[in-house]
Structure formats: C-alpha cells, structure tokens
Amino acid sequence: MASLVFTDTESPTAAFLLTNDDDRDTIAEIATRAGANVWAWVLGEEMPALPTPTLRS
C-alpha cells in the first residue's frame, strides 16, 4: 500500500517508503494496476526529488 498519493501531478503518483530496493518491482505492479505513477524512497538513501506538481486553474 502506498504511504500517500500525490494528486497534484499530471497523473496520480503513489509514494512508497522502502527499507530496501527489493520491492521496487512489486510497487511498480501495484501502481500500474491502480493507474498511478510511482515515487519511491529507499530509507537510508538520499531522498529523490518529489514529483513536479501541475498548475491547475
């Protein structure tokens, strides 16, 4: 399950906090089934840039 879902991005983006890299394939499959993109941070590593929000009018 995603830790949170960014809804201010082009497509919903499921965010996952991982304890290691081993689960990347699993979270990609989960997000694909949900129709979302993936953002993942392996704890203990440098945090990747957050997804870019889209401007909404």
Backbone hydrogen bonds in HBPLUS format (Angstrom, degrees):
<---DONOR---> <-ACCEPTOR-->    atom                        ^
c    i                          cat <-CA-CA->   ^        H-A-AA   ^      H-
h    n   atom  resd res      DA  || num        DHA   H-A  angle D-A-AA Bond
n    s   type  num  typ     dist DA aas  dist angle  dist       angle   num
A0003-SER N   A0015-ALA O   2.75 MM  12  5.71 145.8  1.86 160.0 171.6     1
A0015-ALA N   A0004-LEU O   2.82 MM  11  5.35 175.5  1.82 164.7 163.6     2
A0006-PHE N   A0013-THR O   2.78 MM   7  5.00 156.9  1.84 153.6 149.1     3
A0013-THR N   A0006-PHE O   2.99 MM   7  5.00 161.1  2.03 142.5 148.3     4
A0054-THR N   A0008-ASP O   2.69 MM  46  5.95 161.2  1.72 159.5 163.0     5
A0037-ASN N   A0012-PRO O   2.82 MM  25  6.26 162.2  1.85 155.2 156.1     6
A0014-ALA N   A0037-ASN O   2.86 MM  23  6.05 152.9  1.94 152.6 145.8     7
A0039-TRP N   A0014-ALA O   2.96 MM  25  6.17 150.7  2.05 157.8 154.8     8
A0016-PHE N   A0039-TRP O   2.87 MM  23  6.32 155.6  1.93 158.1 166.4     9
A0041-TRP N   A0016-PHE O   3.00 MM  25  6.42 155.0  2.06 158.2 166.0    10
A0018-LEU N   A0041-TRP O   2.81 MM  23  5.97 170.5  1.82 148.6 151.7    11
A0043-LEU N   A0018-LEU O   2.78 MM  25  5.98 159.5  1.82 169.5 167.7    12
A0024-ARG N   A0021-ASP O   3.25 MM   3  5.83 172.3  2.26 124.8 125.2    13
A0027-ILE N   A0023-ASP O   2.98 MM   4  6.30 164.6  2.01 163.7 167.1    14
A0028-ALA N   A0024-ARG O   3.02 MM   4  6.13 152.8  2.10 146.2 153.9    15
A0029-GLU N   A0025-ASP O   3.09 MM   4  6.30 153.4  2.16 143.6 150.1    16
A0030-ILE N   A0026-THR O   3.00 MM   4  6.31 159.1  2.05 150.1 155.8    17
A0031-ALA N   A0027-ILE O   2.94 MM   4  6.07 169.5  1.95 150.6 153.2    18
A0032-THR N   A0028-ALA O   2.94 MM   4  6.03 158.8  1.98 145.3 151.8    19
A0033-ARG N   A0029-GLU O   3.03 MM   4  6.22 162.4  2.06 150.2 154.2    20
A0034-ALA N   A0030-ILE O   3.10 MM   4  6.35 140.6  2.26 140.7 151.8    21
A0034-ALA N   A0031-ALA O   3.04 MM   3  4.96 122.4  2.38  92.8 108.2    22
A0035-GLY N   A0031-ALA O   2.91 MM   4  6.05 109.5  2.42 139.4 157.4    23
A0036-ALA N   A0031-ALA O   2.86 MM   5  4.95 177.9  1.86 144.1 143.7    24
A0035-GLY N   A0032-THR O   3.06 MM   3  4.99 153.2  2.14 100.0 108.4    25
A0045-GLU N   A0042-VAL O   2.99 MM   3  5.73 152.7  2.07 144.2 148.1    26
